Amino acid sequence: MSSPNTISVEKLARLIGTPKCPTLIDVRTDEDFAADPRLVPGSVRRPFGEVAEWAAEFEGRSAVVICQKGLKLSQGVAAWLRHAGVPADILEGGVRAWAEGGQPRMPTEKLPPRDARGRTVWVTRARPKIDRIACPWLIRRFVDPNAVFLFVAPSEVEAVAERFRAAPFDIDAPGVFWTHRGERCSFDVMVEEFGLITPPLLHLARIVRGADTARVDLAPEAPGLLAASLGLSRMYPDDLAQLEAGMLLYDAFYRWCRDATGETHNWPTNKLGPTR
């Protein structure tokens, strides 16, 4: 039985990728992290010994604290966070239990540099349609919940990336890492490179690829995603407003891929009795 203020690997795995996921804070020692520099998807690193200084950063949010085994470091940091008014649990068994449970882990060397506020910054072409909404959704839900996205004129993406230390994505330019590769779209590349190889995300990637590359035969749901995406692009003249609306769209597609692919919806077959 789980002890108070803990969360199981299975329960946390169900929360990651959803809007209800708590803030995930990795507080492993530098030695433990160096031995395996991969993160539970969506988590941020913070030094356990400085929790009193950074605890206020998470005010107003719930948190799950993650260390190597789910023992003293997690217990101590979570207690400090609760002292600061932040509801905090610990991951039962820590990173070790997460890995033993076969859950995905994100390689940190693939992350772009963070800004002064600890956020990754990304840049792409303005007026997004499919891939340029799907990729930010994936990043916000599984990589960096606080990521910043800059939408600029296509001709200026590379220059903005250089001047503002942003990672360019979904552009056709030499040397750009986060973009189409062969028949795979940028979303496919991010799922693979960030170590997020799970059945629901692979299913969603196929739908995105079909909608984004005009191969709607790849998945029956691809035409629906294409239609919804083009509709959103016409509803929202502001790219960031469209991104916020698109987050809900991809939340729904992800939950369908994860939980509801076997479910059908039929009009009730039982006829109503005669009315009087």
C-alpha positions as CSV (number, residue, x, y, z in Angstrom):
1,M,0.0,0.0,0.0
2,S,1.3,3.5,-0.8
3,S,2.2,5.7,2.1
4,P,0.7,9.2,2.5
5,N,1.9,11.9,0.1
6,T,3.1,9.4,-2.6
7,I,2.0,8.7,-6.1
8,S,2.6,5.4,-7.9
9,V,4.4,5.1,-11.2
10,E,1.2,3.9,-12.8
11,K,-0.9,6.8,-11.6
12,L,1.7,9.4,-12.6
13,A,2.1,7.8,-16.1
14,R,-1.7,8.3,-16.6
15,L,-1.4,12.0,-15.7
16,I,1.6,12.9,-17.9
17,G,0.5,14.3,-21.2
18,T,-2.8,15.6,-19.8
19,P,-3.7,19.1,-18.6
20,K,-4.1,17.8,-15.1
21,C,-0.5,16.7,-14.7
22,P,1.2,18.3,-11.7
23,T,4.5,20.0,-11.9
24,L,7.3,17.3,-11.9
25,I,10.5,18.2,-10.1
26,D,13.6,16.1,-10.4
27,V,15.9,16.6,-7.3
28,R,18.4,13.8,-7.9
29,T,21.9,14.4,-6.8
30,D,24.3,15.6,-9.5
31,E,26.1,12.2,-9.3
32,D,22.9,10.2,-9.8
33,F,21.8,12.4,-12.6
34,A,25.1,12.2,-14.4
35,A,24.9,8.4,-14.3
36,D,21.6,8.5,-16.1
37,P,20.8,12.0,-17.5
38,R,17.3,11.2,-18.6
39,L,14.1,12.8,-17.1
40,V,10.6,11.6,-16.4
41,P,8.8,13.4,-19.3
42,G,7.8,16.9,-18.5
43,S,10.0,17.3,-15.4
44,V,12.4,20.0,-14.4
45,R,15.6,19.8,-12.5
46,R,16.1,21.7,-9.2
47,P,18.8,21.4,-6.5
48,F,17.4,19.7,-3.4
49,G,19.6,21.7,-1.1
50,E,18.2,25.0,-2.2
51,V,14.5,24.1,-2.0
52,A,13.8,27.0,0.5
53,E,14.9,29.4,-2.2
54,W,13.0,28.0,-5.2
55,A,9.9,26.7,-3.5
56,A,7.9,29.9,-4.1
57,E,8.4,29.4,-7.9
58,F,5.7,26.6,-7.7
59,E,3.1,28.5,-5.7
60,G,-0.4,27.8,-6.8
61,R,0.5,24.5,-8.4
62,S,0.6,20.9,-7.1
63,A,3.9,19.0,-7.5
64,V,5.4,15.6,-7.6
65,V,9.0,15.3,-6.4
66,I,11.3,12.8,-8.0
67,C,14.6,11.5,-6.7
68,Q,16.6,8.3,-7.3
69,K,14.7,5.9,-5.0
70,G,11.8,8.0,-3.6
71,L,13.4,8.3,-0.2
72,K,15.1,11.1,1.8
73,L,15.6,13.7,-0.9
74,S,12.0,13.4,-2.2
75,Q,10.6,13.3,1.3
76,G,12.6,16.3,2.4
77,V,11.9,18.4,-0.6
78,A,8.2,17.5,-0.7
79,A,7.9,18.5,3.0
80,W,9.6,21.8,2.3
81,L,7.2,22.5,-0.6
82,R,4.2,21.7,1.6
83,H,5.6,24.1,4.2
84,A,5.7,26.7,1.5
85,G,2.0,26.0,0.7
86,V,2.7,23.9,-2.4
87,P,0.8,20.5,-2.3
88,A,3.5,18.0,-3.0
89,D,3.7,14.2,-3.4
90,I,6.7,12.0,-4.1
91,L,7.1,9.5,-6.9
92,E,7.0,6.1,-5.2
93,G,10.3,4.3,-5.8
94,G,11.7,7.3,-7.7
95,V,13.4,7.3,-11.1
96,R,14.5,3.7,-10.5
97,A,10.9,2.5,-10.2
98,W,9.9,4.6,-13.2
99,A,12.6,2.9,-15.3
100,E,11.8,-0.6,-14.0
101,G,8.2,0.0,-15.0
102,G,9.2,0.5,-18.6
103,Q,8.1,4.1,-18.7
104,P,9.7,6.5,-21.2
105,R,12.6,8.8,-20.2
106,M,13.6,11.9,-21.9
107,P,17.3,12.4,-22.8
108,T,18.3,15.9,-21.7
109,E,21.0,16.3,-24.3
110,K,18.2,16.7,-26.9
111,L,16.8,19.7,-25.1
112,P,17.6,23.2,-26.4
113,P,19.2,25.8,-24.1
114,R,16.9,27.3,-21.5
115,D,16.4,31.1,-21.1
116,A,17.0,33.0,-17.9
117,R,13.7,31.8,-16.5
118,G,14.4,28.2,-17.2
119,R,12.2,27.9,-20.3
120,T,13.0,26.3,-23.7
121,V,12.4,28.7,-26.6
122,W,11.3,27.5,-30.0
123,V,10.7,29.3,-33.3
124,T,8.9,28.4,-36.5
125,R,6.9,29.9,-39.4
126,A,3.8,32.0,-38.7
127,R,0.3,30.8,-39.6
128,P,0.6,27.2,-38.4
129,K,-1.7,24.5,-39.6
130,I,-0.9,21.0,-38.3
131,D,2.7,20.1,-37.5
132,R,3.4,23.5,-36.1
133,I,0.6,23.1,-33.6
134,A,1.1,19.4,-32.9
135,C,4.8,19.9,-32.0
136,P,4.2,22.7,-29.5
137,W,1.4,20.5,-27.9
138,L,3.9,17.6,-27.6
139,I,6.5,19.9,-26.1
140,R,4.1,21.5,-23.6
141,R,2.7,18.2,-22.5
142,F,5.8,16.0,-22.4
143,V,8.9,18.0,-22.6
144,D,8.7,21.5,-21.1
145,P,5.3,22.8,-19.8
146,N,6.6,26.3,-19.8
147,A,8.1,26.3,-23.3
148,V,7.9,29.6,-25.3
149,F,6.9,29.5,-29.0
150,L,7.7,32.3,-31.4
151,F,5.9,32.4,-34.7
152,V,7.7,34.6,-37.3
153,A,7.9,35.2,-41.0
154,P,9.3,32.2,-42.8
155,S,12.2,34.1,-44.2
156,E,13.3,35.2,-40.6
157,V,13.1,31.9,-38.7
158,E,16.8,31.1,-38.9
159,A,17.9,34.6,-38.0
160,V,15.5,34.8,-35.1
161,A,16.7,31.4,-33.9
162,E,20.3,32.7,-33.9
163,R,19.6,36.1,-32.3
164,F,17.2,34.9,-29.6
165,R,18.8,31.5,-28.9
166,A,15.6,29.6,-30.0
167,A,15.4,26.2,-31.5
168,P,14.0,26.3,-35.0
169,F,11.5,23.6,-35.9
170,D,9.4,22.5,-38.9
171,I,11.3,24.5,-41.5
172,D,13.0,23.3,-44.7
173,A,16.5,24.6,-44.1
174,P,20.0,23.0,-44.0
175,G,21.1,21.9,-40.5
176,V,17.7,22.2,-38.8
177,F,17.4,19.2,-36.5
178,W,13.7,19.4,-35.6
179,T,12.0,19.1,-39.0
180,H,10.8,16.5,-41.6
181,R,13.0,13.5,-42.3
182,G,12.0,11.5,-45.3
183,E,8.4,10.5,-45.0
184,R,8.3,11.4,-41.3
185,C,7.0,14.8,-40.2
186,S,8.5,17.0,-37.4
187,F,6.1,15.5,-34.9
188,D,7.4,12.0,-35.7
189,V,11.0,13.2,-35.2
190,M,10.2,14.8,-31.8
191,V,8.4,11.7,-30.5
192,E,11.5,9.6,-31.4
193,E,14.2,11.9,-30.4
194,F,12.7,12.7,-27.0
195,G,12.3,9.0,-26.2
196,L,8.5,9.2,-26.2
197,I,7.9,5.9,-28.0
198,T,4.6,4.8,-26.5
199,P,1.6,3.3,-28.4
200,P,-0.7,6.3,-28.0
201,L,1.9,8.8,-29.2
202,L,2.9,6.6,-32.1
203,H,-0.8,6.3,-33.1
204,L,-1.2,10.0,-32.8
205,A,2.0,10.5,-34.9
206,R,0.5,8.5,-37.7
207,I,-2.6,10.6,-37.7
208,V,-0.5,13.8,-37.7
209,R,1.7,12.5,-40.5
210,G,-1.3,11.7,-42.6
211,A,-2.9,15.1,-42.1
212,D,0.3,17.0,-42.5
213,T,1.7,15.3,-45.6
214,A,-1.6,14.9,-47.6
215,R,-1.5,11.2,-47.1
216,V,-4.9,10.9,-45.3
217,D,-5.0,7.2,-46.1
218,L,-2.4,6.6,-43.3
219,A,-5.1,6.8,-40.7
220,P,-8.9,7.0,-40.8
221,E,-8.7,10.0,-38.4
222,A,-6.3,12.0,-40.5
223,P,-9.0,13.7,-42.6
224,G,-10.7,14.8,-39.4
225,L,-7.6,16.3,-38.0
226,L,-6.8,18.0,-41.3
227,A,-10.3,19.5,-41.4
228,A,-10.2,20.7,-37.7
229,S,-6.7,22.2,-38.1
230,L,-7.6,24.1,-41.2
231,G,-10.8,25.4,-39.5
232,L,-8.8,26.6,-36.5
233,S,-6.3,28.4,-38.8
234,R,-9.2,30.4,-40.2
235,M,-10.9,31.0,-36.9
236,Y,-7.8,32.5,-35.2
237,P,-5.8,35.3,-36.9
238,D,-3.4,35.3,-33.9
239,D,-1.0,32.3,-33.9
240,L,-0.7,32.0,-30.1
241,A,-4.5,32.1,-29.7
242,Q,-4.7,29.3,-32.3
243,L,-2.1,27.4,-30.4
244,E,-4.1,27.6,-27.2
245,A,-7.2,26.3,-29.0
246,G,-5.2,23.6,-30.7
247,M,-3.9,22.4,-27.3
248,L,-7.5,21.2,-26.5
249,L,-7.8,19.6,-29.9
250,Y,-4.6,17.5,-29.4
251,D,-5.5,16.7,-25.8
252,A,-8.7,15.1,-27.2
253,F,-6.9,13.2,-29.9
254,Y,-4.3,12.0,-27.5
255,R,-6.9,10.7,-25.0
256,W,-8.7,9.0,-27.8
257,C,-5.5,7.3,-28.9
258,R,-4.7,6.3,-25.3
259,D,-8.1,5.3,-24.0
260,A,-10.9,5.1,-26.5
261,T,-9.8,3.6,-29.8
262,G,-12.0,0.5,-29.2
263,E,-15.1,2.5,-28.3
264,T,-17.9,3.2,-30.7
265,H,-20.9,5.5,-30.4
266,N,-24.3,4.4,-31.8
267,W,-27.6,6.0,-31.7
268,P,-29.8,4.1,-29.1
269,T,-31.5,1.2,-30.8
270,N,-34.3,0.7,-28.2
271,K,-37.3,2.4,-29.6
272,L,-39.2,4.7,-27.3
273,G,-42.6,3.6,-26.2
274,P,-45.7,5.4,-27.4
275,T,-46.3,8.8,-25.9
276,R,-49.6,9.8,-24.5
